[in-house]
Amino acid sequence: MVVCKGRLGRWLSLRSLIVHPYYFPQMFDAVQEIKELTVTKSLRLLRDGFKSELASYVYADQRMTDLLQELVGEFVETNIPVVDEDNRMELSLMMMETLDVIAR
């Protein structure tokens, strides 16, 4: 084992110099960056693996149907001048049928 004398007169082993962040802060920054990139890559793999399943889950949920019905109804009422309430409802349902939840 190689030993060197520190500035304060203490003996430090070469091993303690290598693992101590005070002496090599760039190395610890790089290690931390590699860990963060690994976590990010893992999260992306999980996202890609489950995105289709999530889209199916969301599309099948009754709450999503209710939300879409409400939003499409508001859109038709605000943007499309249909006077008759029955026709407005029919148009809203027809437009809602054209929507699909997909994972990109």
C-alpha positions in Angstrom: 0.0 0.0 0.0 1.4 3.4 -0.9 1.3 6.0 1.8 1.7 9.8 1.5 1.8 12.6 4.1 -1.1 15.1 4.1 -0.8 18.9 4.6 -1.9 18.6 8.2 0.8 16.1 9.0 -1.6 13.2 9.1 -0.8 10.1 7.1 -3.3 9.2 4.4 -3.4 6.1 2.4 -3.7 6.2 -1.3 -7.1 4.5 -1.0 -8.5 7.3 1.2 -7.3 9.8 -1.3 -9.2 8.0 -4.1 -12.5 7.7 -2.3 -12.6 11.1 -0.6 -14.6 13.6 -2.6 -12.4 16.5 -1.3 -9.5 15.3 -3.4 -11.3 14.3 -6.6 -14.7 16.2 -6.8 -14.9 15.7 -10.6 -14.8 12.0 -10.1 -17.7 12.1 -7.7 -19.7 14.4 -10.0 -19.2 11.9 -12.8 -20.3 9.0 -10.7 -23.4 10.9 -9.6 -24.2 11.8 -13.2 -23.9 8.2 -14.2 -26.3 7.2 -11.4 -28.8 9.8 -12.5 -28.5 8.7 -16.2 -29.1 5.1 -15.1 -32.2 6.0 -13.1 -33.5 8.2 -16.0 -32.9 5.3 -18.5 -34.7 2.9 -16.2 -37.6 5.2 -15.8 -37.9 5.6 -19.6 -37.8 1.8 -20.0 -40.7 1.5 -17.5 -42.6 4.3 -19.3 -42.2 2.6 -22.7 -43.1 -0.8 -21.3 -46.3 0.3 -19.6 -47.6 3.2 -21.9 -49.9 1.0 -23.9 -51.3 -0.7 -20.8 -51.9 2.8 -19.3 -53.7 4.0 -22.4 -56.0 1.0 -22.3 -56.6 1.5 -18.6 -57.5 5.2 -19.0 -59.7 4.5 -22.0 -61.7 1.8 -20.2 -62.3 3.9 -17.1 -65.8 5.3 -16.8 -64.4 8.6 -15.3 -62.6 9.2 -18.6 -65.8 8.7 -20.5 -67.6 11.1 -18.3 -64.8 13.7 -18.6 -64.7 13.4 -22.4 -68.5 13.7 -22.6 -68.4 16.9 -20.5 -65.5 18.4 -22.4 -66.8 17.6 -25.8 -70.2 18.9 -24.9 -68.6 22.2 -23.7 -66.6 22.4 -26.9 -69.6 21.8 -29.2 -71.7 24.3 -27.2 -68.9 27.0 -27.4 -67.6 26.5 -30.9 -70.4 25.0 -33.1 -73.6 26.9 -33.6 -76.2 24.1 -33.3 -79.4 25.5 -31.9 -81.4 22.3 -31.3 -80.4 20.6 -28.0 -80.9 17.0 -29.4 -78.8 17.7 -32.4 -76.1 19.3 -30.2 -76.1 16.1 -28.0 -76.0 13.9 -31.0 -73.1 15.8 -32.5 -71.2 15.7 -29.2 -71.6 11.9 -29.0 -70.5 11.6 -32.7 -67.4 13.7 -32.0 -66.6 11.7 -28.9 -66.7 8.5 -30.9 -63.9 9.8 -33.1 -61.5 10.3 -30.1 -59.1 7.6 -29.1 -56.6 7.4 -26.3 -53.2 6.1 -27.6 -49.7 5.9 -26.3 -47.1 7.6 -28.5 
